[in-house]
Amino acid sequence: MHECSVPGRETARITGVILAGGLGRRMGGVDKGLQLLRGRPLVEWVLEKLAPQVDEILINANQNLERYRRYGHQVIPDRIAGFAGPLAGLQCALLSASNPLVATVPCDSPFLPADLVARLAAGMRAQHAQLAVARTGAQAHPVFSLCDRAVLGHLNAFLEAGGRKIDAWYASLRVAEVAFDDQPEAFSNINTAGELSAAAAKP
C-alpha cells in the first residue's frame, strides 16, 4: 500500500497510469510501448519501475489493446478520437482510476526514478497543490505527474474547449514542480529508432 497525505485527506491511495496512446510519429508510426529495448518492450521496463510505487496500474493505449492486456492490468483507450495527446490519456485515467490520486508516466521512459511517486506526493502535500510535476533544471516534465482526481472537471472543460497542450492546461492549476536534478537522465524520452539504439547501448 502506498499512502500519502494530501489536503483534505489523512491518506490517499494512488493509481499509476502508463501513457502509451500515441502514434510514435518520430519512430516511423510504430507503437512505442511495444518496441524492444534489450529484448523487452518499453512498457515492461516502465511497469517494472512504476508498479512498486502505486496501488493500481492502468495502461492508456489506443492500438494493440490485446497485447497490452496481457500484462494483467486494465487497458483504457482515449475517450477523444484522433490520438489527441497525453491530456486525453489523463482524462480517461481520471475517469477510470479507483483511487483519489493519479500518477502518470510515459511508456517511452524506461529508466524513470524508483522514488518518483513518493517525491511528487511530498511536493504536492507540501505546496497544497492540485498537481505535481517533475522538473530537472529549468525543464518541467508534465507527463511525469501526480494529480488529484478532483481536477477532472477542470480538464474536461479545457478539452471540450479544444485545448490540447498540457502546459497550457496546468498553468491555471495549483502546481508543485518537484526537482529531480539528481536523476536528470531518468526523464529522457525515447522518440526515435536512434535513441532506442543508444539506450540499448548504455551500461
Beta strands, then each sheet from edge to edge (+ up, - down):
strand 1: 4-6
strand 2: 9-12
strand 3: 14-20
strand 4: 36-37
strand 5: 40-41
strand 6: 56-61
strand 7: 74-76
strand 8: 101-106
strand 9: 131-136
strand 10: 139-148
strand 11: 175-179
sheet 1: 1+ 2-
sheet 2: 7+ 6+ 3+ 8+ 10- 9+ 11+
sheet 3: 4+ 5-
end
